[in-house]
Amino acid sequence: MLDLQERTTKPAAPAKLWRNWYRVHKRMAVTKRVGVWRPGVTRGPDLFPSKEIAEQHALDFIAHCFPHARNWFDYMGALPEGEAPGE
């Protein structure tokens, strides 16, 4: 009937999504869509297909902030979705 052959290669791992994380020092209104960030560790609202794209988006976000607001938070890095800083 059917001659089935065993698969010799492993399927590729699923693509990971990346999320930016920030440490907020002072309450700040970000945007209408994002809302208000309160002091503590806060995750970014968006997911990105690669770490490099996530990091570039974080740099763009920081560049668009008012200069006085840039010291209200620190960028902690981009981590795979499902992971949090300190795990």
C-alpha positions as CSV (number, residue, x, y, z in Angstrom):
1,M,0.0,0.0,0.0
2,L,1.8,3.0,1.2
3,D,5.5,2.8,1.7
4,L,6.1,5.3,4.6
5,Q,9.6,6.3,5.3
6,E,10.9,7.4,8.7
7,R,11.6,11.1,8.9
8,T,15.4,11.7,9.1
9,T,15.4,15.4,10.1
10,K,13.9,16.9,13.2
11,P,11.3,19.6,12.8
12,A,12.5,23.1,13.4
13,A,12.0,24.6,16.8
14,P,9.0,27.0,17.0
15,A,10.0,30.7,16.6
16,K,10.2,32.5,19.8
17,L,8.7,35.9,20.4
18,W,10.6,38.5,22.4
19,R,9.3,41.1,24.9
20,N,11.1,44.2,26.3
21,W,11.3,44.7,30.1
22,Y,11.8,48.0,31.9
23,R,12.4,49.0,35.6
24,V,10.2,52.0,36.3
25,H,11.2,54.4,39.0
26,K,8.4,57.0,38.8
27,R,4.8,56.7,37.7
28,M,4.5,57.7,34.1
29,A,1.8,57.8,31.5
30,V,3.2,56.2,28.4
31,T,0.5,56.3,25.6
32,K,-3.2,55.8,25.4
33,R,-2.8,52.2,24.2
34,V,-0.2,51.3,26.8
35,G,-1.6,53.3,29.7
36,V,0.2,54.1,33.0
37,W,3.4,52.4,34.2
38,R,3.9,52.3,37.9
39,P,7.2,51.8,39.8
40,G,8.6,48.3,39.6
41,V,9.5,45.8,36.9
42,T,7.2,46.4,33.9
43,R,6.9,44.4,30.6
44,G,6.6,46.2,27.3
45,P,3.2,45.9,25.5
46,D,4.5,44.4,22.2
47,L,5.9,41.1,21.1
48,F,8.7,41.0,18.5
49,P,9.9,38.2,16.2
50,S,13.6,38.6,17.1
51,K,15.7,39.9,20.0
52,E,17.4,42.5,17.7
53,I,14.1,44.0,16.6
54,A,12.9,44.2,20.2
55,E,16.0,45.9,21.3
56,Q,15.8,48.4,18.4
57,H,12.2,49.2,19.2
58,A,13.3,49.9,22.9
59,L,16.0,52.3,21.7
60,D,13.4,54.0,19.5
61,F,11.0,54.3,22.4
62,I,13.6,55.8,24.7
63,A,14.7,58.3,21.9
64,H,11.1,59.4,21.5
65,C,10.6,60.1,25.3
66,F,10.9,63.6,26.6
67,P,14.5,64.1,27.9
68,H,13.4,64.6,31.5
69,A,11.4,61.4,31.5
70,R,14.2,59.2,30.3
71,N,15.5,58.8,33.9
72,W,12.1,57.6,35.1
73,F,12.9,54.1,33.9
74,D,15.7,51.8,32.8
75,Y,15.7,49.3,29.9
76,M,16.4,45.9,31.3
77,G,16.6,44.0,28.1
78,A,14.6,41.7,25.8
79,L,13.6,38.2,26.9
80,P,11.7,35.4,25.2
81,E,8.0,35.5,25.9
82,G,7.1,33.6,29.0
83,E,10.3,34.5,30.8
84,A,10.7,37.4,33.3
85,P,13.8,39.1,34.6
86,G,15.3,37.2,37.5
87,E,14.1,33.7,36.4
